[in-house]
Amino acid sequence: NKLSDGSVYRLLTEAEWEYSCRGGRPASLPFGVGNGRVLTNRDANFENKINATSKVGLYPANALGLCDMHGNVWEWCSDWYGSYSSQAQTNPQGPSNGSNRVLRGGSWSSDARGCRVSRRYGSAPGNRGSDFGFRVVLSPVSSGSR
């Protein structure tokens, strides 16, 4: 994964994933696409619209230019699954260990509620599914990549 310039490809943290999905929208809006309040089949692949994953970029990008953050496939995050802290945090870190990793975003088989920005799911890292996928970020090693 390490490139000649010292950067690495890695999974997003859960906090990075949520920020990216929201696309700069406030936390009071459940979706980072469309009008921010209602997810439609014009915005994402969900509710068994095509009963399979769709081609990347088939749906409109959010305000950060990212496509398919809702629906299509549950996306693995690097964080271990655990309860959220009751304290307000900026860029929170997940637990240091666990048995399940975080999945975010919902999938083609999820209903709209399952595709909300705040929806999270935990699964063992070795689990596979037709509606599981991942998104990577390129980052310098010195940025604290895990």
VOPAGU-2260 file (C-alpha; in pm, 1 decimal, decimal comma):
REM VOPAGU-2260
SITE   aa  ch    i         X         Y         Z
SITE  ASN   A    0       0,0       0,0       0,0
SITE  LYS   A    1     293,2     239,3      50,8
SITE  LEU   A    2     385,6     450,4    -251,5
SITE  SER   A    3     730,0     582,1    -338,8
SITE  ASP   A    4     644,3     929,6    -205,3
SITE  GLY   A    5     559,4     783,5     138,6
SITE  SER   A    6     181,8     807,9     102,0
SITE  VAL   A    7     -52,8     514,4     154,5
SITE  TYR   A    8    -397,5     406,7      45,1
SITE  ARG   A    9    -616,3     323,4     343,9
SITE  LEU   A   10    -977,3     286,8     447,8
SITE  LEU   A   11   -1147,5     600,4     574,8
SITE  THR   A   12   -1203,3     632,7     947,6
SITE  GLU   A   13   -1567,3     643,2    1049,8
SITE  ALA   A   14   -1539,2    1017,9    1120,4
SITE  GLU   A   15   -1383,2    1080,7     777,9
SITE  TRP   A   16   -1655,6     874,5     612,4
SITE  GLU   A   17   -1933,3    1069,5     785,8
SITE  TYR   A   18   -1778,3    1407,6     702,7
SITE  SER   A   19   -1736,4    1299,7     340,3
SITE  CYS   A   20   -2091,1    1171,0     318,3
SITE  ARG   A   21   -2244,3    1485,5     466,2
SITE  GLY   A   22   -2070,4    1688,6     197,0
SITE  GLY   A   23   -2049,7    1994,1     420,7
SITE  ARG   A   24   -2415,2    1981,5     523,0
SITE  PRO   A   25   -2517,1    2025,9     888,9
SITE  ALA   A   26   -2581,5    1724,5    1111,6
SITE  SER   A   27   -2953,8    1810,3    1124,6
SITE  LEU   A   28   -2990,8    1691,4     763,0
SITE  PRO   A   29   -2994,5    1310,0     731,0
SITE  PHE   A   30   -2866,4    1293,1     371,2
SITE  GLY   A   31   -2579,4    1467,6     192,1
SITE  VAL   A   32   -2757,7    1460,8    -145,0
SITE  GLY   A   33   -3078,6    1592,0    -295,5
SITE  ASN   A   34   -3256,5    1837,5     -68,7
SITE  GLY   A   35   -3076,5    1692,0     234,1
SITE  ARG   A   36   -3396,7    1561,0     391,1
SITE  VAL   A   37   -3538,5    1299,6     152,9
SITE  LEU   A   38   -3341,0    1035,8     -36,5
SITE  THR   A   39   -3497,5     938,6    -368,8
SITE  ASN   A   40   -3411,5     676,9    -630,5
SITE  ARG   A   41   -3270,2     965,4    -839,4
SITE  ASP   A   42   -3008,8    1018,3    -564,9
SITE  ALA   A   43   -2892,2     665,1    -484,7
SITE  ASN   A   44   -2924,8     291,5    -547,1
SITE  PHE   A   45   -3137,8     158,6    -259,5
SITE  GLU   A   46   -3465,5     -25,2    -185,1
SITE  ASN   A   47   -3376,0    -297,4    -438,1
SITE  LYS   A   48   -3416,2     -50,8    -726,0
SITE  ILE   A   49   -3198,8    -268,7    -951,2
SITE  ASN   A   50   -3134,3    -560,4    -708,9
SITE  ALA   A   51   -2756,9    -530,4    -749,7
SITE  THR   A   52   -2471,9    -284,0    -716,1
SITE  SER   A   53   -2474,0      -3,4    -969,1
SITE  LYS   A   54   -2190,4     144,3   -1171,0
SITE  VAL   A   55   -1988,4     399,1    -970,5
SITE  GLY   A   56   -2088,4     756,6   -1050,9
SITE  LEU   A   57   -2431,6     669,7   -1187,0
SITE  TYR   A   58   -2592,7     901,2    -930,5
SITE  PRO   A   59   -2520,6    1270,9    -862,8
SITE  ALA   A   60   -2218,8    1369,4    -652,1
SITE  ASN   A   61   -2256,7    1547,0    -319,3
SITE  ALA   A   62   -2118,9    1897,2    -248,9
SITE  LEU   A   63   -1766,2    1753,2    -208,5
SITE  GLY   A   64   -1784,1    1578,9    -546,6
SITE  LEU   A   65   -1821,7    1229,5    -397,4
SITE  CYS   A   66   -2061,1     980,3    -554,1
SITE  ASP   A   67   -2250,5     685,3    -410,7
SITE  MET   A   68   -2206,8     763,4     -41,4
SITE  HIS   A   69   -2566,0     647,0      19,7
SITE  GLY   A   70   -2684,4     303,7     -84,9
SITE  ASN   A   71   -2515,5      85,1    -345,7
SITE  VAL   A   72   -2281,4     -94,6     -98,4
SITE  TRP   A   73   -2211,3     -79,4     274,1
SITE  GLU   A   74   -1862,2      69,8     298,5
SITE  TRP   A   75   -1599,4     -68,1     536,8
SITE  CYS   A   76   -1431,9     185,3     766,8
SITE  SER   A   77   -1103,6     134,7     950,8
SITE  ASP   A   78   -1259,9     185,3    1296,5
SITE  TRP   A   79   -1365,5     -95,3    1524,6
SITE  TYR   A   80   -1737,8     -90,6    1598,9
SITE  GLY   A   81   -1831,7      40,3    1942,2
SITE  SER   A   82   -2061,9     279,0    2126,3
SITE  TYR   A   83   -2027,8     649,2    2062,2
SITE  SER   A   84   -1890,3     867,4    2340,1
SITE  SER   A   85   -2145,3    1080,1    2524,9
SITE  GLN   A   86   -1901,1    1373,8    2500,1
SITE  ALA   A   87   -1894,9    1602,5    2196,7
SITE  GLN   A   88   -1585,0    1527,9    1989,0
SITE  THR   A   89   -1407,1    1651,0    1678,9
SITE  ASN   A   90   -1273,8    1372,0    1455,4
SITE  PRO   A   91   -1344,1    1097,1    1711,3
SITE  GLN   A   92   -1143,5     776,4    1710,0
SITE  GLY   A   93   -1313,9     440,4    1740,9
SITE  PRO   A   94   -1221,9     181,1    2004,6
SITE  SER   A   95    -862,4      53,8    1990,2
SITE  ASN   A   96    -979,8    -305,5    1936,6
SITE  GLY   A   97   -1287,3    -518,2    1884,7
SITE  SER   A   98   -1434,8    -802,0    1684,9
SITE  ASN   A   99   -1638,2    -599,2    1432,0
SITE  ARG   A  100   -1541,1    -317,0    1197,7
SITE  VAL   A  101   -1774,6     -31,3    1107,5
SITE  LEU   A  102   -1978,8     -35,3     786,1
SITE  ARG   A  103   -2152,9     283,2     670,5
SITE  GLY   A  104   -2383,5     409,1     395,7
SITE  GLY   A  105   -2645,7     140,5     349,4
SITE  SER   A  106   -2672,6     -64,5      33,3
SITE  TRP   A  107   -2887,8    -140,4    -268,1
SITE  SER   A  108   -3100,8    -364,9     -44,4
SITE  SER   A  109   -3143,8    -105,6     236,6
SITE  ASP   A  110   -3446,0     116,0     284,5
SITE  ALA   A  111   -3396,1     494,4     298,1
SITE  ARG   A  112   -3359,8     491,2     678,5
SITE  GLY   A  113   -3073,5     240,5     641,2
SITE  CYS   A  114   -2894,1     487,3     411,0
SITE  ARG   A  115   -2897,4     784,5     651,3
SITE  VAL   A  116   -2561,0     948,3     715,0
SITE  SER   A  117   -2572,5     843,7    1081,2
SITE  ARG   A  118   -2662,8     477,9    1015,6
SITE  ARG   A  119   -2385,6     239,8    1114,4
SITE  TYR   A  120   -2343,9    -131,8    1123,3
SITE  GLY   A  121   -2073,6    -363,7    1255,5
SITE  SER   A  122   -1945,0    -682,6    1096,7
SITE  ALA   A  123   -1646,0    -912,2    1139,2
SITE  PRO   A  124   -1364,9    -807,9     902,9
SITE  GLY   A  125   -1368,7   -1143,3     720,3
SITE  ASN   A  126   -1738,4   -1121,9     630,8
SITE  ARG   A  127   -1825,9   -1071,6     266,9
SITE  GLY   A  128   -2149,8    -983,5      94,2
SITE  SER   A  129   -2280,7    -875,6    -242,6
SITE  ASP   A  130   -2363,8    -542,1     -82,6
SITE  PHE   A  131   -2028,2    -479,8      94,2
SITE  GLY   A  132   -1758,5    -259,1     -54,2
SITE  PHE   A  133   -1495,1      -3,2      37,4
SITE  ARG   A  134   -1364,6     343,6     -42,2
SITE  VAL   A  135   -1002,0     442,1       5,6
SITE  VAL   A  136    -822,1     766,7      73,2
SITE  LEU   A  137    -466,0     854,1     -24,1
SITE  SER   A  138    -282,2    1006,2     269,3
SITE  PRO   A  139      71,9    1084,0     379,3
SITE  VAL   A  140     208,3     833,5     633,0
SITE  SER   A  141     281,8    1118,4     874,0
SITE  SER   A  142     -91,4    1206,5     899,3
SITE  GLY   A  143    -146,6     931,4    1154,3
SITE  SER   A  144    -274,0     665,2     917,7
SITE  ARG   A  145    -367,8     345,7    1095,0
